[in-house]
Amino acid sequence: MNIRLRLTLWYTAILFIILLIFSVSLYVALESTLFVSLDTHLQQEAAQVIGGLEFIGRESDDKYDDDEVAAALTVSGLRLRYVPEEGVLWRIFDRNGQVLVDPGYFKDAIFRNDALPTDYARLEYATLADNVPVKVYTVPFVIEGRGAGIVQIAESYHHIQQVQQLLVFLLAIGIPFTILATTAGGWFLATHALQPIDRITSAARQISASDLNRRLNMNLPNDEIGRLATTFDDMLARLEAGFDQQKRFIADASHEMRTPLTILKGEVDVTLNRPRTAATYRETLELVDETTNQLIALVEELFLLARADNQQLPLQLTRFNLAELISRAASRLVAQAEKRNVALHIDIPPALPIVADADKLTRLVLNLVSNAIKYTRPGDDVTVSVAAEGRFATLTIADTGPGIPAEHLAHLFDRFYRVDKARSRSASVTDTNSSGAGLGLSIVKRLVDLHNGRIDVASEVGQGTTFVVWLPLQPPADDTG
């Protein structure tokens, strides 16, 4: 069952329940209103009859018209100054329930309760001889100093039954028609509302990994479906960026590995082409060893990034002195700095306790400091400093090198990105801590993210570059478990 049919059925079912509740409520409210109106009318008629009664005595000289009612009133010693309107049935009893005046309206009528109340008023139902249903109001009365009795007033409620039957008939016709009309309308609305989803589905089926540059571009209103289409386009953009990054990563990794392998193959082929001296063989083996080290460093960096991407690089948290760790790491790069004639300055406090992964922070410091030494001109300075600022430790690596153009700053942490590729290759020869493939800063960014930290970079051409790493002194609660 498709969603269009389910929506229509749900809409129809809910509407049917609403109409059913409305119809029952309308029927009950109308019935109550009509019967309350009838009861009120009966009570008013009874009050007027009682108000118009006089006990005049049988010896009275008052004369009435020559009819049965007048005769009955004369015999009973009563005078009736108000006669109920046409359609209202009435009769009068004495206090003992004996009939005083009975125009004959209730002849052969069937009452549900034959006993007359003598001390309270009562509303009840009865049926006349011709099967006409009536509502009966029986009320005792007392006229002070003259007499007492019981007045019974009735009126047919057949007209109320007719109104009820008409209402039921109209509802019986109107509800099915309304249900059919609204079902058709619901189907149309559901079809119209879900049509963009069908278009989204059709477009999604036509998009493959080879054409992720396609977009829906449906220009829908900013509603749920419009936001779905926009989200789908955004997802395609992210997928395209991810696939492009993966393609570039594979191409760059292949290129980076192909170059040293080509050098290895060329040197070995030349050396093996004819007999060489021992010094030549040694020179070739040293080149093979150096190139192999670069390949090993490249593979290790790729493996580290792959593990980080797959969330397989957990932190091994311990408490240690960050100042001491930075001092040891920087001291390993003194020889590299001296070889390039770069002055390496270390400005750190005696102690700065932190809870973090010592091995990963060592890698982070080595990569940043090595990167600064590698791209600094001979005679320039590299300064490593660390300080505590609130809940964070700030590690600052600043150099007085040539600086980085502003257009490159946003891409410094991209994989295989190098500002000057030719310079990177020549500088990597003296760098034993990385492959020289442009992965060092990418690894630094991943290590900072793993520690829930932040890294900022500022640079000005001709003035140098400064990296600032913010590391929390205490890890989040869920990492300390």
GIURJO-V236172 format. One record per residue. N is the residue number from 1. SS is DSSP state (H for helix, E for strand, C for the rest). D_CENTER is the distance of its C-alpha to the mean C-alpha in Angstrom with 2 decimals. Layout:
n=N ss=SS d_center=D_CENTER
n=N ss=SS d_center=D_CENTER
This chain:
n=1 ss=C d_center=25.24
n=2 ss=C d_center=23.09
n=3 ss=H d_center=19.83
n=4 ss=H d_center=21.86
n=5 ss=H d_center=24.20
n=6 ss=H d_center=21.63
n=7 ss=H d_center=19.88
n=8 ss=H d_center=23.38
n=9 ss=H d_center=24.53
n=10 ss=H d_center=21.65
n=11 ss=H d_center=22.18
n=12 ss=H d_center=25.91
n=13 ss=H d_center=25.73
n=14 ss=H d_center=23.67
n=15 ss=H d_center=26.05
n=16 ss=H d_center=29.04
n=17 ss=H d_center=28.06
n=18 ss=H d_center=27.60
n=19 ss=H d_center=30.95
n=20 ss=H d_center=32.64
n=21 ss=H d_center=31.64
n=22 ss=H d_center=32.68
n=23 ss=H d_center=35.95
n=24 ss=H d_center=36.91
n=25 ss=H d_center=36.16
n=26 ss=H d_center=38.19
n=27 ss=H d_center=41.03
n=28 ss=H d_center=41.23
n=29 ss=H d_center=41.05
n=30 ss=H d_center=43.71
n=31 ss=H d_center=45.95
n=32 ss=H d_center=45.73
n=33 ss=H d_center=46.45
n=34 ss=H d_center=49.44
n=35 ss=H d_center=50.98
n=36 ss=H d_center=50.59
n=37 ss=H d_center=52.33
n=38 ss=H d_center=55.04
n=39 ss=H d_center=55.54
n=40 ss=H d_center=55.88
n=41 ss=H d_center=58.42
n=42 ss=H d_center=60.44
n=43 ss=H d_center=60.54
n=44 ss=H d_center=61.67
n=45 ss=H d_center=64.41
n=46 ss=H d_center=65.57
n=47 ss=H d_center=65.78
n=48 ss=H d_center=67.83
n=49 ss=H d_center=70.13
n=50 ss=H d_center=70.73
n=51 ss=H d_center=71.22
n=52 ss=C d_center=73.81
n=53 ss=E d_center=75.84
n=54 ss=E d_center=79.27
n=55 ss=E d_center=81.77
n=56 ss=C d_center=85.10
n=57 ss=C d_center=87.37
n=58 ss=C d_center=89.22
n=59 ss=C d_center=92.28
n=60 ss=C d_center=90.42
n=61 ss=C d_center=92.00
n=62 ss=C d_center=88.73
n=63 ss=C d_center=88.64
n=64 ss=C d_center=85.68
n=65 ss=C d_center=85.37
n=66 ss=C d_center=86.98
n=67 ss=C d_center=83.97
n=68 ss=H d_center=82.63
n=69 ss=H d_center=80.14
n=70 ss=H d_center=82.80
n=71 ss=H d_center=85.24
n=72 ss=H d_center=82.82
n=73 ss=H d_center=82.05
n=74 ss=H d_center=85.81
n=75 ss=H d_center=86.53
n=76 ss=H d_center=83.73
n=77 ss=C d_center=84.86
n=78 ss=E d_center=81.55
n=79 ss=E d_center=80.73
n=80 ss=E d_center=77.33
n=81 ss=C d_center=76.56
n=82 ss=C d_center=73.13
n=83 ss=C d_center=72.65
n=84 ss=C d_center=69.04
n=85 ss=C d_center=67.73
n=86 ss=C d_center=67.98
n=87 ss=C d_center=65.60
n=88 ss=E d_center=65.60
n=89 ss=E d_center=67.59
n=90 ss=E d_center=69.48
n=91 ss=E d_center=72.25
n=92 ss=E d_center=73.78
n=93 ss=E d_center=74.92
n=94 ss=E d_center=77.03
n=95 ss=C d_center=75.76
n=96 ss=C d_center=76.92
n=97 ss=C d_center=74.99
n=98 ss=C d_center=78.02
n=99 ss=E d_center=77.53
n=100 ss=E d_center=79.04
n=101 ss=E d_center=77.79
n=102 ss=E d_center=76.11
n=103 ss=C d_center=75.96
n=104 ss=C d_center=75.08
n=105 ss=C d_center=71.43
n=106 ss=C d_center=70.51
n=107 ss=C d_center=73.24
n=108 ss=C d_center=72.12
n=109 ss=C d_center=68.58
n=110 ss=E d_center=66.52
n=111 ss=E d_center=64.93
n=112 ss=C d_center=62.55
n=113 ss=C d_center=64.33
n=114 ss=C d_center=68.02
n=115 ss=C d_center=68.65
n=116 ss=C d_center=68.73
n=117 ss=C d_center=67.16
n=118 ss=C d_center=69.76
n=119 ss=C d_center=67.74
n=120 ss=C d_center=64.21
n=121 ss=C d_center=62.55
n=122 ss=E d_center=60.77
n=123 ss=E d_center=58.60
n=124 ss=E d_center=58.89
n=125 ss=E d_center=58.86
n=126 ss=E d_center=61.97
n=127 ss=E d_center=63.20
n=128 ss=C d_center=66.31
n=129 ss=C d_center=69.02
n=130 ss=C d_center=67.60
n=131 ss=C d_center=64.18
n=132 ss=C d_center=62.70
n=133 ss=E d_center=60.00
n=134 ss=E d_center=60.51
n=135 ss=E d_center=58.99
n=136 ss=E d_center=61.72
n=137 ss=E d_center=61.97
n=138 ss=E d_center=64.81
n=139 ss=E d_center=65.74
n=140 ss=E d_center=68.87
n=141 ss=E d_center=70.66
n=142 ss=E d_center=73.51
n=143 ss=E d_center=75.73
n=144 ss=C d_center=77.36
n=145 ss=C d_center=81.05
n=146 ss=C d_center=81.23
n=147 ss=E d_center=79.32
n=148 ss=E d_center=76.08
n=149 ss=E d_center=74.42
n=150 ss=E d_center=71.31
n=151 ss=E d_center=69.72
n=152 ss=E d_center=67.61
n=153 ss=E d_center=65.53
n=154 ss=E d_center=63.57
n=155 ss=E d_center=61.71
n=156 ss=E d_center=60.31
n=157 ss=C d_center=56.57
n=158 ss=H d_center=56.99
n=159 ss=H d_center=55.42
n=160 ss=H d_center=52.29
n=161 ss=H d_center=52.18
n=162 ss=H d_center=52.59
n=163 ss=H d_center=49.66
n=164 ss=H d_center=47.54
n=165 ss=H d_center=48.68
n=166 ss=H d_center=47.95
n=167 ss=H d_center=44.42
n=168 ss=H d_center=43.83
n=169 ss=H d_center=45.31
n=170 ss=H d_center=43.13
n=171 ss=H d_center=39.96
n=172 ss=H d_center=41.09
n=173 ss=H d_center=41.46
n=174 ss=H d_center=38.60
n=175 ss=H d_center=35.77
n=176 ss=H d_center=36.41
n=177 ss=H d_center=36.87
n=178 ss=H d_center=33.63
n=179 ss=H d_center=31.78
n=180 ss=H d_center=33.35
n=181 ss=H d_center=32.69
n=182 ss=H d_center=29.03
n=183 ss=H d_center=28.59
n=184 ss=H d_center=30.14
n=185 ss=H d_center=28.04
n=186 ss=H d_center=24.83
n=187 ss=H d_center=25.96
n=188 ss=H d_center=26.73
n=189 ss=H d_center=23.43
n=190 ss=H d_center=21.48
n=191 ss=H d_center=23.86
n=192 ss=H d_center=23.51
n=193 ss=H d_center=19.69
n=194 ss=H d_center=19.53
n=195 ss=H d_center=22.48
n=196 ss=H d_center=20.60
n=197 ss=H d_center=18.86
n=198 ss=H d_center=22.43
n=199 ss=H d_center=23.52
n=200 ss=H d_center=20.86
n=201 ss=H d_center=21.99
n=202 ss=H d_center=25.59
n=203 ss=H d_center=25.28
n=204 ss=H d_center=23.54
n=205 ss=H d_center=26.45
n=206 ss=H d_center=28.93
n=207 ss=C d_center=27.59
n=208 ss=C d_center=29.21
n=209 ss=H d_center=29.81
n=210 ss=H d_center=32.81
n=211 ss=H d_center=31.11
n=212 ss=C d_center=27.79
n=213 ss=C d_center=28.81
n=214 ss=C d_center=27.84
n=215 ss=C d_center=24.81
n=216 ss=C d_center=23.34
n=217 ss=C d_center=23.85
n=218 ss=C d_center=22.83
n=219 ss=C d_center=22.62
n=220 ss=C d_center=20.01
n=221 ss=C d_center=18.62
n=222 ss=C d_center=15.56
n=223 ss=C d_center=13.34
n=224 ss=H d_center=10.81
n=225 ss=H d_center=13.85
n=226 ss=H d_center=15.34
n=227 ss=H d_center=12.55
n=228 ss=H d_center=12.75
n=229 ss=H d_center=16.48
n=230 ss=H d_center=16.33
n=231 ss=H d_center=14.24
n=232 ss=H d_center=16.82
n=233 ss=H d_center=19.61
n=234 ss=H d_center=18.38
n=235 ss=H d_center=18.27
n=236 ss=H d_center=21.77
n=237 ss=H d_center=22.92
n=238 ss=H d_center=21.94
n=239 ss=H d_center=23.61
n=240 ss=H d_center=26.61
n=241 ss=H d_center=26.94
n=242 ss=H d_center=26.73
n=243 ss=H d_center=29.30
n=244 ss=H d_center=31.49
n=245 ss=H d_center=31.42
n=246 ss=H d_center=32.34
n=247 ss=H d_center=35.13
n=248 ss=H d_center=36.43
n=249 ss=H d_center=36.29
n=250 ss=H d_center=38.31
n=251 ss=H d_center=40.70
n=252 ss=H d_center=41.23
n=253 ss=H d_center=41.68
n=254 ss=H d_center=44.13
n=255 ss=H d_center=45.97
n=256 ss=H d_center=46.19
n=257 ss=H d_center=47.55
n=258 ss=H d_center=49.81
n=259 ss=H d_center=51.67
n=260 ss=H d_center=53.00
n=261 ss=H d_center=53.65
n=262 ss=H d_center=55.65
n=263 ss=H d_center=57.59
n=264 ss=H d_center=58.30
n=265 ss=H d_center=59.45
n=266 ss=H d_center=61.65
n=267 ss=H d_center=63.29
n=268 ss=H d_center=63.97
n=269 ss=H d_center=65.40
n=270 ss=H d_center=67.66
n=271 ss=H d_center=68.85
n=272 ss=H d_center=69.58
n=273 ss=H d_center=71.29
n=274 ss=C d_center=74.59
n=275 ss=C d_center=75.94
n=276 ss=C d_center=74.85
n=277 ss=C d_center=76.15
n=278 ss=H d_center=74.60
n=279 ss=H d_center=73.28
n=280 ss=H d_center=71.50
n=281 ss=H d_center=69.93
n=282 ss=H d_center=68.80
n=283 ss=H d_center=67.30
n=284 ss=H d_center=65.39
n=285 ss=H d_center=64.14
n=286 ss=H d_center=62.97
n=287 ss=H d_center=61.02
n=288 ss=H d_center=59.56
n=289 ss=H d_center=58.61
n=290 ss=H d_center=56.97
n=291 ss=H d_center=55.02
n=292 ss=H d_center=53.98
n=293 ss=H d_center=52.67
n=294 ss=H d_center=50.57
n=295 ss=H d_center=49.19
n=296 ss=H d_center=48.48
n=297 ss=H d_center=46.67
n=298 ss=H d_center=44.61
n=299 ss=H d_center=43.67
n=300 ss=H d_center=42.77
n=301 ss=H d_center=40.53
n=302 ss=H d_center=38.80
n=303 ss=H d_center=38.43
n=304 ss=H d_center=36.98
n=305 ss=H d_center=34.36
n=306 ss=H d_center=33.51
n=307 ss=H d_center=33.08
n=308 ss=H d_center=30.88
n=309 ss=H d_center=28.64
n=310 ss=C d_center=28.38
n=311 ss=C d_center=27.68
n=312 ss=C d_center=31.21
n=313 ss=C d_center=32.67
n=314 ss=C d_center=32.11
n=315 ss=C d_center=33.58
n=316 ss=C d_center=36.76
n=317 ss=C d_center=36.57
n=318 ss=E d_center=39.88
n=319 ss=E d_center=41.37
n=320 ss=E d_center=43.96
n=321 ss=E d_center=45.66
n=322 ss=H d_center=43.84
n=323 ss=H d_center=46.94
n=324 ss=H d_center=49.13
n=325 ss=H d_center=46.79
n=326 ss=H d_center=46.75
n=327 ss=H d_center=50.51
n=328 ss=H d_center=51.14
n=329 ss=H d_center=48.86
n=330 ss=H d_center=50.40
n=331 ss=H d_center=53.88
n=332 ss=C d_center=53.33
n=333 ss=C d_center=53.00
n=334 ss=H d_center=56.15
n=335 ss=H d_center=58.26
n=336 ss=H d_center=55.90
n=337 ss=H d_center=56.01
n=338 ss=H d_center=59.80
n=339 ss=H d_center=60.17
n=340 ss=C d_center=58.37
n=341 ss=C d_center=60.23
n=342 ss=C d_center=57.04
n=343 ss=E d_center=57.22
n=344 ss=E d_center=54.49
n=345 ss=E d_center=53.93
n=346 ss=E d_center=51.98
n=347 ss=E d_center=51.04
n=348 ss=C d_center=49.31
n=349 ss=C d_center=49.69
n=350 ss=C d_center=51.56
n=351 ss=C d_center=48.49
n=352 ss=C d_center=44.71
n=353 ss=E d_center=43.04
n=354 ss=E d_center=39.61
n=355 ss=E d_center=37.50
n=356 ss=E d_center=36.55
n=357 ss=C d_center=37.68
n=358 ss=H d_center=41.26
n=359 ss=H d_center=41.81
n=360 ss=H d_center=38.79
n=361 ss=H d_center=39.68
n=362 ss=H d_center=43.24
n=363 ss=H d_center=42.06
n=364 ss=H d_center=39.99
n=365 ss=H d_center=43.07
n=366 ss=H d_center=45.41
n=367 ss=H d_center=43.31
n=368 ss=H d_center=42.91
n=369 ss=H d_center=46.53
n=370 ss=H d_center=47.90
n=371 ss=H d_center=45.93
n=372 ss=H d_center=47.39
n=373 ss=H d_center=50.92
n=374 ss=H d_center=50.62
n=375 ss=C d_center=49.77
n=376 ss=C d_center=52.09
n=377 ss=C d_center=55.54
n=378 ss=C d_center=58.66
n=379 ss=C d_center=59.72
n=380 ss=C d_center=56.23
n=381 ss=E d_center=54.43
n=382 ss=E d_center=51.27
n=383 ss=E d_center=50.12
n=384 ss=E d_center=47.83
n=385 ss=E d_center=46.71
n=386 ss=E d_center=44.28
n=387 ss=E d_center=43.39
n=388 ss=E d_center=41.08
n=389 ss=E d_center=38.74
n=390 ss=C d_center=36.79
n=391 ss=C d_center=34.57
n=392 ss=E d_center=35.27
n=393 ss=E d_center=38.27
n=394 ss=E d_center=38.95
n=395 ss=E d_center=40.94
n=396 ss=E d_center=42.61
n=397 ss=E d_center=44.58
n=398 ss=E d_center=46.46
n=399 ss=E d_center=49.13
n=400 ss=C d_center=51.58
n=401 ss=C d_center=51.32
n=402 ss=C d_center=50.98
n=403 ss=C d_center=47.29
n=404 ss=C d_center=44.50
n=405 ss=C d_center=43.89
n=406 ss=H d_center=40.67
n=407 ss=H d_center=39.37
n=408 ss=H d_center=39.35
n=409 ss=H d_center=37.49
n=410 ss=C d_center=33.97
n=411 ss=C d_center=35.05
n=412 ss=C d_center=37.07
n=413 ss=C d_center=34.61
n=414 ss=C d_center=34.18
n=415 ss=C d_center=35.97
n=416 ss=C d_center=39.52
n=417 ss=C d_center=39.42
n=418 ss=C d_center=42.80
n=419 ss=C d_center=44.04
n=420 ss=C d_center=47.57
n=421 ss=H d_center=47.85
n=422 ss=H d_center=51.66
n=423 ss=H d_center=51.78
n=424 ss=H d_center=49.19
n=425 ss=H d_center=51.38
n=426 ss=H d_center=54.49
n=427 ss=H d_center=52.84
n=428 ss=H d_center=51.32
n=429 ss=C d_center=54.81
n=430 ss=C d_center=55.33
n=431 ss=C d_center=51.85
n=432 ss=C d_center=51.78
n=433 ss=C d_center=48.25
n=434 ss=C d_center=46.29
n=435 ss=C d_center=46.77
n=436 ss=C d_center=46.91
n=437 ss=C d_center=44.30
n=438 ss=C d_center=41.81
n=439 ss=C d_center=39.57
n=440 ss=H d_center=40.60
n=441 ss=H d_center=38.13
n=442 ss=H d_center=35.27
n=443 ss=H d_center=36.14
n=444 ss=H d_center=36.36
n=445 ss=H d_center=32.83
n=446 ss=H d_center=31.50
n=447 ss=H d_center=33.53
n=448 ss=H d_center=32.33
n=449 ss=H d_center=28.64
n=450 ss=H d_center=29.45
n=451 ss=C d_center=30.78
n=452 ss=C d_center=27.74
n=453 ss=C d_center=30.23
n=454 ss=E d_center=30.68
n=455 ss=E d_center=33.50
n=456 ss=E d_center=34.80
n=457 ss=E d_center=37.67
n=458 ss=E d_center=40.00
n=459 ss=E d_center=43.02
n=460 ss=E d_center=45.71
n=461 ss=C d_center=48.20
n=462 ss=C d_center=51.56
n=463 ss=C d_center=50.29
n=464 ss=E d_center=48.37
n=465 ss=E d_center=44.90
n=466 ss=E d_center=43.02
n=467 ss=E d_center=40.21
n=468 ss=E d_center=38.50
n=469 ss=E d_center=36.47
n=470 ss=E d_center=34.46
n=471 ss=E d_center=34.25
n=472 ss=E d_center=32.92
n=473 ss=C d_center=35.89
n=474 ss=C d_center=33.80
n=475 ss=C d_center=30.99
n=476 ss=C d_center=27.57
n=477 ss=H d_center=27.77
n=478 ss=H d_center=26.14
n=479 ss=H d_center=28.85
n=480 ss=H d_center=31.78
n=481 ss=C d_center=31.21
